[in-house]
Amino acid sequence: MYNLQLSPEQLEIRDTVRDFVTEEVKPLALRPERLEARTRPLLSDVLDKASQLGLRTLALSEDAGGAGVDTLTSCIVTEELALGDPDVAAVLARTSTLAHALFDRLMTPEQTARFLPPFLADDRYHLALAQLEPDRDAALGIHYHRPETSEADVKTTAVRAGDAWVINGVKDRVANAPLAGLFAVEVNSGPGGTSMLLVPRDAAGLSVRESDHSRHFHHGVCGELVFTDCQVPAENLLGPEREDALGGADAGRDAPLDQALNLGIGRAAYEAALAYAQLRVQGGRRIIEHQAIGTKLAEIAVRLEVARTVIWQAAWACDHPEAFADRSLPDLPLTRIAKVYASEAIYHATKDAAECFGAMGVMRDMPLQKYVHDALVCLHAGASNSDAKLRIAEALAGYRRPARSAALAAE
Amino acid sequence: MDFTLSNEQRSWQMTARKFAEEEIRPISVERDEISDPRETFDWEIIKKGSRLGFRTMAVPKEWGGHGTDFVTQALVMTELAKADSAISKTFSQCWKWSHLIAATCTDEQKRRFLQPFLEDDTYLLGKGISEPSAGSDNRLPPADDPKAGLKLRAERHGDEWILNGEKCFIANASVGKLFFIDARTDPNVPLKQGTTMFLVPRDTPGFRIGKVFNKSGWRFYQNGEMIFENARVPHANVVGPVNGSDMKTQQAGDRTGGDLFGDLELAANALGVCDDACGMALRLARTKKQGGRLLFEQQVVQLKLNRMHLLTEALRSFVMRVAWEHDHKLHSANPGLCMNFSTDVIQEVSELNLELHADAGVMEPRADKLVRDAIIWSHLAGDSVQRMKTTRRLAK
């Protein structure tokens, strides 16, 4: 049953993370050098402490050594972290999600035995998924409601040579790349199929380069991977060969962690504006007592609350997939719907919050411009909202694109 | 109705377009990316523009300026802003206050200040109103509250006034040579009845510039703090009557120049940014491919381009109408409405341009810059106070 009452455990986790953010993150995140959106250094010490609190392994099962929380709890934690620092929130969300997917679901016992202990032992050991490639056109766009597929071939190749895979190619926009100890890499492993390979950071023939923060719509850190005759053992194949174990058929229902992160940014702006509006006096009274500002704050609150509702619904749906089967939930891409609504609503909300500060809203030594910038990054991160709307429309129409092999055969 | 430009208007527009494309655009993004806010400024571009008349074009002919009309000024601001909004604003800021000098200064003051302004390519003007605790209160003073509004104090001692206090967010503060400063000469009455305007040259004893603000947009444009510590200003530098600064109302005579020009200025500048955004977006759509086809072929792209262009052309009509009404001394709420409207337009158009680039996977620093520049309009031209102030003109 859909139930918005958080469990005592969820409330406790939220309060713990909230305290952590207030005490350990905000004081650092609000320092002037962190307010420069273009060149802000990652808060590594905060990441270490967060890992010690268990936030790096939050979604990893308890059996494997994590906290084993569900998607909704992960969203709550990500929102709280992003309230302090979206980069910290992004890095932890990515590692925690991948830890659950890799160690709890996809790895063989032998792979887990090799990779889990070093991951658990090192607070700075993060995980990354390498799928995107330079200039690879992944947009739906012109292919909307048409049988042609938008997915070009994966160009990074893996060739079997004896007991090893030999990888060649380039991946870019790989979240967590500069911090990752282990990569799950999507490769072209032969005609008509992609596979996933586990590539440790120290694999010979792999070089990792951090990307310029200001040149990407991306929170956290990301980078580029170059594989030059990079060899990994045959047993590093993740899941069955020629099956994209992590990508799969994207139904737009993955965990809405990016949206929860976005919500944290919106809340930071909202809390700042609300506090300022109760402090600043113009026109003979506190500005919150003026209709114009009161209404603006109300609109911000409306946007954030509606965004949270749609994000939590998508998160709850991840934790209760049976609710789609019994038609409790509409057969729709709920996370994609949450992304479109939340990213637009929160960008507006941060702009409105900044406006409450007058000229201070655009000053780089004040946090408001940072919140606007960070919300703009969320608005344009990943697949575009224009594309998301086309995919939602295909879902509304019940459109099913023919399988890729069938499309190829038809040509 | 006749929308034809005169030869003179057309000539100014073409000169501005050439200067903007050849000289301003090449340095625009580079200046924006400099991290120290004091270093973003470039005197060379100011001197080059000044030699073409873009610093002094609003000074009346009888005082040695170019005496351009408001339509010409709007055309030039738009052309310059198309290459860089902040550089355009640095020039037009001088027009704003040369209008004020022409409208309100005595002949003696004009001789002392307009002459050097006309002769020196690096002579920039500014005006100090805002203070740390007085922003909206200056724009929309609460009735009968003497405590509200600016606090900078001026007290008369013989032939001199002694100024004490602070200003903030003052345009051209760190580069200007002459400033109009509003100060309280009677702190016991409401703002409008107790404020006097002073001409304060840069080298006034007791007057200095504090920090330069580090803004997210309009980075070339210098905004600074002003600090007055027993600053001594001669009585001869009082503009208009004592206690008569009257804060941007028209009761002291025709202040179309210094006051309502500011509304036209922001709207015309926004129009230039929109022209730039439309140009960038259209170029992208006609060159970039997705799935082997030009972006322009996609309906969602066409609809976004349509929205950008219809808003921009609507703004152009409004801007040119307001400029024409200024030239014909027709006073209404239109300049304010146009300025408020320009906030909505510049933000939506620059955001759509960024969206089209981001959707196509193109990281274009200039698209990002236009969005950051456009956000400046929120507090200058389109916040709730600016909108209510315009509305109150309607009720007059």
Interface residues (C-beta under 8 A of the other chain):
Chain A: E36 A37 R38 T39 D137 A139 G141 I142 H143 E148 S150 R215 H216 F217 V281 Q282 G283 G284 I287 H290 A292 I293 K296 K351 A354 E355 G358 A359 G361 V362 M363 R364 D365 Q369 V372 H373 L376 L379 H380 S384 N385 S386 D387 K389 L390
Chain B: S35 S130 S133 A134 G135 S136 D137 L140 P142 D145 K147 A148 C168 F169 F213 N214 K215 S216 G217 N223 Q290 G291 G292 R293 L295 E297 Q298 V300 Q347 L354 E355 A358 D359 G361 M363 V371 I375 I376 S378 H379 D383 S384 V385 M388
